[in-house]
């Protein structure tokens, strides 16, 4: 059965106390709605529709940055969830299959849960996702009759007996597209808020000769984000999930609670992650890598057997080949580091390409920026860059070449050459003593007054 999904992302999220639309707040360095979008994609949908409202331009731009195949529709007035879903009708014109309704502020729905919902459609016209709540609080209750979902009752409308029900409504719905929109047309707004509520489709379905049922998931999957406090809890839950995944996939985390992942972080097995490591977006670490303490990685690729840190920073475009070593207080940006190359201490390598087996000495800097343009530094295979070398780009260092410590290299260095670019040292006998004596005399006179 073909599948589509509608992502509801129109809410303002006033309780976030933010100018940013709620669904653009991030967990795992990705917008909330991106997590729901990722879950929905596991259905291999033929169509994806995002319903935007508050801050629609920002949400649309973020959605299109993730994928061009998302159809964007506007909910100009916030008239409830049923009204929001109806805005997707035109975008799904001609679609013949099931539609799943997801929420942009509910990031933890799993692939297994969505599969359960779509499978349950074989036995009912409408499928609602429920969960057993530890504290039902003010959630809507799912009133079941055997395996039939007879209606959804809002807490404020529930009887005493219905309030004792712990099976609660997550808000997610799966139904045939034509049936769904037919039912939505019949939803009224005769309530205190004057809004059109999606849960009403269940009772309307039974009244129109259709059937409804529910499937359940763990309560943690249904966590919705409405406040900064809930956002922090969601980030904590996300990190716990990612840490568990890493451990189960054969990654050693020395102090799991101190390692932070992004949604798209990939770490190969038999890698070791030391304490206080942060993975920003778009990081891939291959197998057998050691990421040492207090390192920060983003937008980079670290190949087999390499070592990074401690206190290293890999920025976007950093590409480390097999068995490279990037050490303490080293920053790499937009640079390719060749196999077996070492950049072990206190260096900045930006906009560069370094060959295999090269050693970059402590304090080396690729001077890549002239205030307007970035320029490239190229270093060959098995070169030796002396400590405290300034490489003023654009510049090339050949294979098996060397630079003397303390050099400022402004011209290309050919293969196997040694470049020395520093002033000749001159020692002035006794001058240091005479200068110190003079300075101390001046200081004493100032102290006397």
C-alpha positions as CSV (number, residue, x, y, z in Angstrom):
1,X,0.0,0.0,0.0
2,X,1.5,3.4,-1.0
3,X,2.1,5.7,2.0
4,X,2.3,9.4,2.5
5,X,2.8,11.4,5.6
6,X,1.7,14.8,6.8
7,X,4.0,16.7,9.2
8,X,2.2,19.2,11.4
9,X,4.7,22.1,12.0
10,X,2.5,25.1,12.3
11,X,2.5,25.8,16.0
12,X,4.0,28.9,17.5
13,X,5.0,27.3,20.8
14,X,4.4,30.3,23.0
15,X,5.5,28.5,26.1
16,X,9.1,28.2,24.6
17,X,9.3,32.0,25.1
18,X,11.1,32.4,21.8
19,X,11.0,34.3,18.6
20,X,12.0,31.0,16.9
21,X,9.2,28.7,15.7
22,X,8.9,25.8,18.1
23,X,9.8,23.1,15.6
24,X,13.1,24.8,14.8
25,X,14.4,24.4,18.3
26,X,17.1,21.7,18.2
27,X,17.9,18.4,19.8
28,X,21.0,16.5,18.5
29,X,21.9,19.6,16.5
30,X,18.9,19.2,14.2
31,X,15.5,20.9,14.3
32,X,12.8,19.0,16.2
33,X,10.8,18.4,13.0
34,X,13.8,16.8,11.4
35,X,13.6,13.9,13.8
36,X,10.0,13.3,13.0
37,X,10.8,13.6,9.3
38,X,13.5,11.0,9.7
39,X,11.0,8.6,11.3
40,X,8.5,9.2,8.6
41,X,11.0,8.5,5.8
42,X,11.3,4.9,7.1
43,X,7.9,4.4,5.5
44,X,9.3,5.1,2.1
45,X,6.6,7.6,1.5
46,X,5.5,8.6,-2.0
47,X,4.7,12.1,-0.8
48,X,5.6,14.2,2.2
49,X,3.6,17.3,3.2
50,X,4.6,19.8,5.9
51,X,2.0,22.1,7.2
52,X,3.6,25.3,8.4
53,X,2.1,28.4,10.1
54,X,4.0,30.6,12.6
55,X,7.4,31.4,11.2
56,X,6.4,29.5,8.0
57,X,9.1,31.0,5.9
58,X,11.8,29.9,8.3
59,X,10.3,26.4,8.7
60,X,9.9,26.0,5.0
61,X,13.5,27.1,4.3
62,X,14.8,24.6,6.9
63,X,12.6,21.8,5.5
64,X,13.8,22.4,1.9
65,X,17.4,22.4,3.1
66,X,16.8,18.9,4.4
67,X,15.0,17.7,1.3
68,X,13.5,19.3,-1.9
69,X,10.8,16.7,-2.1
70,X,8.8,18.1,0.8
71,X,5.6,19.9,-0.2
72,X,4.9,22.9,1.9
73,X,1.4,24.2,2.7
74,X,0.3,27.0,4.9
75,X,-2.1,27.0,7.8
76,X,-2.8,30.7,7.8
77,X,-5.2,30.5,10.8
78,X,-4.5,28.3,13.8
79,X,-7.9,26.6,14.0
80,X,-6.9,23.2,15.4
81,X,-5.3,20.0,14.3
82,X,-8.1,18.8,12.1
83,X,-8.0,22.1,10.2
84,X,-4.2,21.8,9.9
85,X,-4.4,18.4,8.3
86,X,-7.1,19.6,5.9
87,X,-4.6,22.1,4.5
88,X,-2.6,19.2,3.0
89,X,-5.6,18.0,0.9
90,X,-4.6,19.7,-2.3
91,X,-1.0,18.6,-2.0
92,X,-2.2,15.0,-1.8
93,X,-4.5,15.3,-4.7
94,X,-4.5,12.1,-6.7
95,X,-2.7,10.1,-4.0
96,X,-4.3,6.7,-3.4
97,X,-3.0,5.1,-0.3
98,X,-2.5,5.6,3.5
99,X,-1.6,8.8,5.2
100,X,0.2,9.0,8.5
101,X,-0.1,12.2,10.5
102,X,3.1,13.1,12.4
103,X,3.9,16.1,14.7
104,X,7.0,18.3,14.2
105,X,7.3,18.7,18.0
106,X,7.2,14.9,18.7
107,X,10.7,13.7,17.8
108,X,11.0,10.2,19.2
109,X,8.5,8.1,17.2
110,X,10.2,5.0,16.1
111,X,10.3,3.0,12.8
112,X,8.7,0.0,14.6
113,X,5.8,2.1,15.9
114,X,5.0,3.5,12.4
115,X,5.2,0.0,11.0
116,X,2.7,-1.2,13.6
117,X,0.3,1.6,12.7
118,X,0.4,0.9,8.9
119,X,0.0,-2.8,9.5
120,X,-3.0,-2.2,11.7
121,X,-4.7,-0.4,8.8
122,X,-5.5,-3.8,7.3
123,X,-8.1,-4.3,10.0
124,X,-9.5,-0.8,10.6
125,X,-10.2,2.4,8.6
126,X,-8.6,4.7,11.2
127,X,-5.6,3.8,13.4
128,X,-4.7,5.9,16.4
129,X,-1.4,5.7,18.3
130,X,-1.8,5.3,22.1
131,X,0.4,4.9,25.1
132,X,0.1,3.7,28.7
133,X,0.9,6.8,30.7
134,X,2.5,6.7,34.1
135,X,0.7,9.9,34.9
136,X,-2.2,10.4,32.6
137,X,-2.6,13.9,33.8
138,X,-4.7,15.9,31.2
139,X,-4.1,13.6,28.2
140,X,-7.0,12.6,26.1
141,X,-8.2,9.0,26.9
142,X,-8.7,6.2,24.4
143,X,-11.9,4.4,25.1
144,X,-11.6,0.9,23.9
145,X,-14.1,-1.9,23.3
146,X,-12.0,-4.9,22.9
147,X,-9.7,-4.1,20.0
148,X,-12.1,-1.4,18.8
149,X,-11.4,2.3,19.6
150,X,-14.8,3.6,20.2
151,X,-13.9,7.3,20.9
152,X,-11.3,9.6,22.3
153,X,-12.4,11.7,25.3
154,X,-10.6,14.8,26.3
155,X,-9.8,15.0,30.0
156,X,-12.1,17.9,30.7
157,X,-15.0,16.0,29.2
158,X,-14.2,12.7,30.7
159,X,-16.4,11.0,33.4
160,X,-14.8,9.8,36.6
161,X,-14.6,6.3,35.2
162,X,-13.0,7.5,32.0
163,X,-10.4,9.5,33.9
164,X,-9.2,6.3,35.4
165,X,-8.2,5.1,31.9
166,X,-4.4,5.1,31.5
167,X,-4.4,4.5,27.7
168,X,-3.8,8.0,26.3
169,X,-3.8,9.7,22.9
170,X,-0.5,10.5,21.3
171,X,-2.2,12.4,18.4
172,X,-0.8,10.3,15.6
173,X,-3.3,8.9,13.1
174,X,-3.1,6.6,10.1
175,X,-5.9,6.3,7.6
176,X,-6.7,5.9,3.9
177,X,-6.3,9.4,2.3
178,X,-9.8,9.6,0.9
179,X,-11.4,8.3,4.1
180,X,-9.3,10.7,6.2
181,X,-10.3,13.8,4.3
182,X,-13.9,12.7,4.1
183,X,-14.0,12.4,7.9
184,X,-12.2,15.7,8.4
185,X,-14.9,17.5,6.5
186,X,-17.4,16.4,9.1
187,X,-15.3,17.6,12.1
188,X,-17.0,20.6,13.9
189,X,-15.8,23.3,16.2
190,X,-18.5,23.3,18.8
191,X,-16.2,23.5,21.7
192,X,-14.9,26.2,24.1
193,X,-11.9,27.0,21.9
194,X,-13.8,27.0,18.6
195,X,-11.2,24.7,17.1
196,X,-11.4,21.6,14.8
197,X,-9.9,18.7,16.7
198,X,-8.3,15.7,14.9
199,X,-9.4,13.1,17.6
200,X,-13.0,13.7,16.6
201,X,-12.5,11.6,13.5
202,X,-12.7,8.5,15.5
203,X,-16.3,8.9,16.6
204,X,-17.3,10.3,13.2
205,X,-15.8,7.2,11.6
206,X,-18.1,4.9,13.6
207,X,-21.1,7.2,12.9
208,X,-20.3,6.8,9.2
209,X,-19.9,3.1,9.0
210,X,-16.1,3.1,9.4
211,X,-14.0,1.4,12.0
212,X,-11.2,2.5,14.3
213,X,-8.5,0.9,16.4
214,X,-5.4,1.8,18.3
215,X,-1.8,0.5,18.6
216,X,0.5,1.4,21.4
217,X,4.1,2.4,21.9
218,X,6.3,3.3,24.9
219,X,5.4,6.6,26.5
220,X,8.9,8.0,25.8
221,X,8.2,7.9,22.1
222,X,5.3,10.3,22.4
223,X,7.2,13.0,24.3
224,X,6.0,16.4,22.9
225,X,8.1,19.5,23.3
226,X,6.3,22.6,24.5
227,X,8.7,24.3,27.0
228,X,12.5,24.8,27.4
229,X,12.4,22.3,30.3
230,X,10.8,19.7,28.0
231,X,13.4,20.5,25.3
232,X,16.2,19.9,27.8
233,X,14.6,16.5,28.8
234,X,14.3,15.6,25.2
235,X,18.0,16.4,24.6
236,X,18.9,14.2,27.5
237,X,16.7,11.4,26.2
238,X,18.2,11.7,22.7
239,X,21.7,11.5,24.1
240,X,20.9,8.4,26.1
241,X,19.5,6.8,23.0
242,X,22.6,7.6,20.9
243,X,25.0,6.5,23.6
244,X,23.2,3.2,23.9
245,X,23.3,2.7,20.2
246,X,27.0,3.5,20.1
247,X,27.7,1.0,22.9
248,X,25.6,-1.7,21.2
249,X,27.4,-1.1,17.9
250,X,30.8,-1.9,19.5
251,X,32.0,1.6,20.4
252,X,33.8,2.1,23.7
253,X,32.6,5.2,25.7
254,X,34.9,5.7,28.7
255,X,32.4,8.1,30.4
256,X,29.2,7.8,28.4
257,X,27.4,10.7,30.2
258,X,30.0,13.1,29.0
259,X,29.9,12.3,25.3
260,X,27.4,14.2,23.1
261,X,26.2,13.1,19.7
262,X,24.4,14.8,16.8
263,X,21.5,13.1,15.0
264,X,23.7,12.1,12.1
265,X,26.8,11.1,14.0
266,X,28.4,7.8,12.8
267,X,31.1,6.0,14.8
268,X,32.6,2.7,13.7
269,X,33.0,-0.2,16.0
270,X,36.2,-0.7,18.1
271,X,36.6,3.1,18.3
272,X,37.2,4.5,21.7
273,X,35.7,7.8,22.8
274,X,37.3,9.3,25.9
275,X,35.4,11.7,28.2
276,X,34.0,15.1,27.3
277,X,33.9,14.7,23.5
278,X,31.3,16.6,21.5
279,X,30.2,15.6,18.0
280,X,28.6,18.4,16.0
281,X,26.6,17.7,12.8
282,X,28.0,15.7,9.8
283,X,30.7,13.6,11.5
284,X,31.7,10.2,10.4
285,X,34.3,8.3,12.4
286,X,35.5,4.9,11.0
287,X,36.5,1.9,12.9
288,X,39.4,1.6,15.3
289,X,39.7,5.3,15.9
290,X,40.5,6.9,19.3
291,X,38.9,10.3,20.0
292,X,40.7,11.6,23.1
293,X,39.2,13.8,25.9
294,X,37.9,17.3,25.4
295,X,37.8,17.2,21.6
296,X,35.1,18.8,19.4
297,X,34.3,17.5,15.9
298,X,31.9,18.8,13.2
299,X,31.6,18.4,9.5
300,X,34.5,16.0,9.3
301,X,35.6,12.5,8.4
302,X,38.1,10.5,10.4
303,X,39.4,7.3,8.8
304,X,40.6,3.9,10.1
305,X,43.0,3.8,13.0
306,X,43.4,7.5,13.5
307,X,43.8,9.4,16.8
308,X,42.4,12.8,17.6
309,X,43.1,14.9,20.6
310,X,43.0,15.5,23.5
311,X,41.7,19.1,23.1
312,X,41.5,18.9,19.3
313,X,39.1,20.6,17.1
314,X,38.0,19.3,13.7
315,X,36.0,21.8,11.8
316,X,33.9,21.4,8.6
317,X,35.9,19.9,5.7
318,X,38.5,18.2,7.8
319,X,39.3,14.8,6.1
320,X,41.7,12.6,8.1
321,X,43.1,9.6,6.2
322,X,44.0,6.2,7.7
323,X,46.3,6.2,10.8
324,X,46.7,9.9,11.1
325,X,47.4,11.6,14.4
326,X,46.0,15.0,15.4
327,X,47.1,15.9,18.8
328,X,46.4,18.4,21.6
329,X,45.3,21.9,20.8
330,X,45.3,21.3,17.1
331,X,42.6,22.8,14.8
332,X,41.9,21.4,11.4
333,X,39.6,23.1,8.9
334,X,38.8,22.3,5.3
335,X,42.0,20.2,5.0
336,X,43.0,16.8,3.8
337,X,45.5,15.0,6.0
338,X,47.3,12.1,4.3
339,X,47.8,8.6,5.6
340,X,50.1,8.3,8.5
341,X,50.6,12.0,8.8
342,X,51.1,13.6,12.3
343,X,49.9,17.0,13.4
344,X,50.5,16.5,17.1
345,X,50.8,19.8,18.9
346,X,49.5,23.4,19.0
347,X,48.9,23.9,15.3
348,X,46.3,25.3,12.9
349,X,45.9,23.7,9.5
350,X,43.2,25.3,7.3
351,X,42.5,25.2,3.6
352,X,45.3,22.7,3.1
353,X,46.3,19.4,1.6
354,X,49.0,17.3,3.3
355,X,50.4,14.1,1.8
356,X,51.2,10.8,3.5
357,X,53.8,10.3,6.2
358,X,54.4,14.0,6.9
359,X,55.2,15.4,10.3
360,X,53.9,18.9,11.1
361,X,55.8,20.4,14.0
362,X,54.4,22.1,17.1
363,X,53.1,25.7,16.5
364,X,52.7,25.4,12.7
365,X,50.2,27.7,11.2
366,X,48.9,27.7,7.6
367,X,48.3,31.4,7.1
368,X,45.3,30.9,4.8
369,X,43.4,34.2,5.0
370,X,44.5,37.6,3.6
371,X,41.5,39.4,5.0
372,X,39.4,38.9,1.9
373,X,40.2,35.6,0.3
374,X,41.2,32.1,1.5
375,X,44.3,30.5,0.0
376,X,45.5,26.9,-0.1
377,X,48.7,25.3,1.4
378,X,49.9,22.1,-0.2
379,X,52.4,19.9,1.5
380,X,53.8,16.7,-0.1
381,X,54.5,13.2,1.1
382,X,57.1,12.6,3.9
383,X,57.8,16.2,4.4
384,X,59.0,17.6,7.8
385,X,57.6,21.0,8.9
386,X,59.7,22.4,11.7
387,X,58.1,23.8,14.8
388,X,56.7,27.3,14.7
389,X,56.6,27.4,10.9
390,X,54.3,30.0,9.3
391,X,53.2,28.8,5.9
392,X,51.9,31.9,4.1
393,X,49.4,30.6,1.5
394,X,49.3,30.1,-1.4
395,X,52.4,28.0,-1.0
396,X,53.6,24.5,-1.7
397,X,56.1,22.3,0.1
398,X,57.4,19.4,-1.9
399,X,57.9,15.7,-1.2
400,X,60.6,14.9,1.4
401,X,61.2,18.7,1.9
402,X,61.8,20.4,5.2
403,X,61.3,23.8,6.8
404,X,63.5,25.0,9.6
405,X,61.9,25.8,12.9
406,X,60.7,29.4,13.2
407,X,60.6,30.0,9.5
408,X,58.1,32.2,7.7
409,X,57.6,30.4,4.3
410,X,56.3,32.7,1.5
411,X,57.7,30.9,-1.5
412,X,57.3,27.3,-2.8
413,X,59.8,24.7,-1.6
414,X,60.9,22.1,-4.1
415,X,61.1,18.3,-3.4
416,X,63.9,17.3,-0.9
417,X,64.8,21.0,-0.2
418,X,65.3,22.6,3.2
419,X,63.8,26.0,3.5
420,X,65.2,28.5,6.1
421,X,63.4,31.8,6.4
422,X,64.4,33.6,9.6
423,X,66.7,36.5,10.5
424,X,70.3,35.7,11.4
425,X,70.8,35.4,15.1
426,X,73.2,38.1,16.6
427,X,74.4,37.9,20.3
428,X,75.3,41.2,22.0
429,X,77.8,40.4,24.8
430,X,76.7,41.9,28.1
431,X,73.8,43.9,26.7
432,X,71.2,42.0,28.6
433,X,72.8,42.9,32.0
434,X,73.2,46.5,31.0
435,X,69.5,46.7,29.9
436,X,68.3,45.0,33.1
437,X,70.4,47.3,35.3
438,X,69.0,50.4,33.5
439,X,65.4,49.2,33.8
440,X,65.7,48.3,37.5
441,X,67.2,51.7,38.2
442,X,64.2,53.4,36.5
443,X,61.8,51.2,38.5
444,X,63.5,52.1,41.8
445,X,63.4,55.9,41.0
446,X,59.6,55.5,40.3
447,X,59.1,53.7,43.6
448,X,60.9,56.5,45.6
449,X,58.6,58.9,44.1
